[in-house]
């Protein structure tokens, strides 16, 4: 997605506005966030993200309607909040309530670091190497075998392709 870079401040503003709209409708929503938005919101490991990838959004229609209205207000693409990554979220993914955001009508949950690391390695994109490196450090993983064991625990039976292993190895090499 192209568009403005969403900083932590801009994300918090957008989520707050979504929560305010839900409050006016008498709705409490939940958004389960993955990807770059977690890196920005929960880990402050980068300056921003282009969008907010979500696993679950509940109640879907109400939260998405509020997010579309916020997109118009803030000049964001309508897809600033999307579920394009939902197919890649591991079954039984572990979530934690956001430490960065609090609103009575909107709960933000971030995927836990181990599952996010596994998702980023499986994506196998060169653009994810910095995030992979950060997550490896956060989790105290310095060896390929330990990282592969974690990935196998999140995605049992998943075989990694060469590009996925290359992304992991690039991140591990830059830890030294």
C-alpha positions as CSV (number, residue, x, y, z in Angstrom):
1,X,0.0,0.0,0.0
2,X,1.3,3.4,-0.8
3,X,0.2,6.5,1.1
4,X,1.4,8.5,4.1
5,X,3.6,6.9,6.7
6,X,1.6,6.2,9.8
7,X,3.7,7.1,12.8
8,X,2.9,5.9,16.3
9,X,1.2,9.3,17.1
10,X,-0.9,9.1,13.9
11,X,-1.9,5.5,14.6
12,X,-3.0,6.4,18.1
13,X,-5.0,9.3,16.8
14,X,-6.7,7.2,14.2
15,X,-7.5,4.4,16.6
16,X,-8.8,7.0,19.1
17,X,-11.1,8.4,16.5
18,X,-12.3,4.9,15.6
19,X,-13.0,4.3,19.3
20,X,-14.9,7.6,19.6
21,X,-17.1,6.7,16.6
22,X,-17.8,3.3,18.1
23,X,-18.7,5.0,21.5
24,X,-21.3,7.2,19.7
25,X,-22.8,4.0,18.3
26,X,-22.7,2.2,21.6
27,X,-20.3,-0.4,20.3
28,X,-17.1,-1.9,21.8
29,X,-14.7,-3.1,19.1
30,X,-11.6,-5.2,19.0
31,X,-8.8,-5.1,16.5
32,X,-6.1,-7.8,16.5
33,X,-3.0,-6.2,14.9
34,X,-0.1,-7.9,13.2
35,X,2.8,-6.7,11.0
36,X,4.5,-3.3,10.9
37,X,1.8,-1.7,13.1
38,X,2.9,-3.9,16.0
39,X,6.5,-2.9,15.4
40,X,5.5,0.8,15.5
41,X,3.0,0.7,18.4
42,X,4.4,-1.9,20.8
43,X,8.1,-2.0,20.1
44,X,8.9,1.5,18.7
45,X,11.4,-0.3,16.5
46,X,10.6,1.9,13.4
47,X,9.2,5.3,12.7
48,X,6.0,4.2,10.9
49,X,4.1,1.8,8.7
50,X,2.0,2.2,5.6
51,X,-1.0,0.4,6.9
52,X,-2.5,-1.6,9.8
53,X,-2.7,-5.3,9.0
54,X,-5.2,-7.1,11.2
55,X,-6.1,-10.6,12.0
56,X,-9.6,-10.3,13.5
57,X,-11.8,-7.2,13.6
58,X,-14.9,-7.4,15.7
59,X,-17.7,-6.4,15.1
60,X,-16.3,-6.2,11.6
61,X,-18.9,-4.0,10.0
62,X,-19.0,-1.4,12.7
63,X,-15.2,-1.2,13.1
64,X,-14.6,-1.0,9.4
65,X,-17.3,1.7,8.9
66,X,-15.6,3.7,11.6
67,X,-12.2,3.2,10.0
68,X,-13.5,4.4,6.6
69,X,-14.8,7.5,8.2
70,X,-11.5,8.1,10.0
71,X,-9.6,7.6,6.7
72,X,-11.7,10.4,5.1
73,X,-11.1,12.7,8.2
74,X,-7.3,12.1,8.2
75,X,-6.7,11.8,4.5
76,X,-5.7,8.2,4.7
77,X,-6.3,5.5,2.1
78,X,-9.6,3.6,2.8
79,X,-7.4,0.5,3.3
80,X,-5.3,2.0,6.1
81,X,-6.9,-0.7,8.3
82,X,-7.2,-4.0,6.5
83,X,-7.3,-7.8,6.8
84,X,-5.0,-8.6,4.0
85,X,-2.6,-10.5,6.3
86,X,-5.4,-12.4,8.1
87,X,-4.8,-15.6,6.0
88,X,-1.2,-15.6,7.4
89,X,-2.0,-15.3,11.0
90,X,-1.2,-18.6,12.8
91,X,-4.0,-20.7,14.2
92,X,-4.3,-20.0,18.0
93,X,-2.1,-17.0,17.7
94,X,-1.1,-15.5,21.0
95,X,-2.3,-11.9,21.6
96,X,-1.6,-9.3,24.2
97,X,-3.5,-6.2,24.9
98,X,-1.8,-3.1,23.6
99,X,0.3,-1.3,26.1
100,X,0.2,1.8,23.9
101,X,-3.5,2.3,23.4
102,X,-6.4,2.5,25.8
103,X,-10.0,3.5,24.9
104,X,-13.2,2.2,26.5
105,X,-14.8,1.4,23.1
106,X,-11.8,0.0,21.2
107,X,-9.5,-2.7,22.3
108,X,-6.3,-3.2,20.4
109,X,-4.5,-6.5,20.7
110,X,-1.0,-7.1,19.3
111,X,0.3,-10.5,18.2
112,X,3.0,-11.6,20.5
113,X,6.6,-11.3,19.3
114,X,7.3,-15.0,18.7
115,X,4.3,-15.4,16.4
116,X,5.2,-12.1,14.6
117,X,8.7,-13.3,14.0
118,X,7.4,-16.5,12.5
119,X,5.0,-14.6,10.3
120,X,7.8,-12.2,9.1
121,X,10.2,-15.1,8.3
122,X,7.4,-16.9,6.4
123,X,6.8,-13.8,4.4
124,X,10.4,-14.0,3.3
125,X,10.7,-10.4,2.2
126,X,13.9,-8.5,2.2
127,X,12.0,-5.5,3.5
128,X,11.2,-7.5,6.7
129,X,14.9,-8.3,7.6
130,X,15.2,-5.3,10.0
131,X,12.0,-6.4,11.8
132,X,13.2,-10.0,11.9
133,X,16.5,-8.8,13.4
134,X,14.7,-6.7,16.0
135,X,12.4,-9.6,17.0
136,X,15.3,-12.1,17.2
137,X,17.1,-9.7,19.6
138,X,13.9,-9.1,21.6
139,X,13.4,-12.8,22.0
140,X,17.1,-13.6,22.7
141,X,17.4,-15.8,19.7
142,X,20.9,-15.8,18.2
143,X,21.1,-19.2,16.4
144,X,19.3,-20.4,13.4
145,X,18.2,-23.6,15.1
146,X,16.5,-21.7,17.9
147,X,14.7,-19.5,15.5
148,X,13.6,-22.5,13.4
149,X,12.3,-24.3,16.5
150,X,10.2,-21.2,17.4
151,X,8.9,-21.0,13.8
152,X,8.0,-24.7,13.8
153,X,6.1,-24.2,17.1
154,X,4.0,-21.4,15.6
155,X,3.6,-23.1,12.2
156,X,3.9,-26.8,12.7
157,X,4.9,-28.7,9.5
158,X,5.7,-25.6,7.5
159,X,8.7,-26.0,5.3
160,X,10.7,-22.9,4.7
161,X,11.8,-22.0,1.1
162,X,15.2,-20.6,0.3
163,X,14.0,-17.0,0.2
164,X,12.5,-17.4,3.7
165,X,15.7,-18.9,5.1
166,X,17.7,-16.2,3.4
167,X,15.7,-13.5,5.2
168,X,16.3,-15.3,8.5
169,X,20.0,-15.8,7.8
170,X,20.4,-12.1,6.7
171,X,18.8,-11.0,10.0
172,X,21.0,-13.4,12.1
173,X,24.2,-12.4,10.3
174,X,23.5,-8.7,11.1
175,X,23.1,-9.5,14.8
176,X,26.8,-10.1,15.1
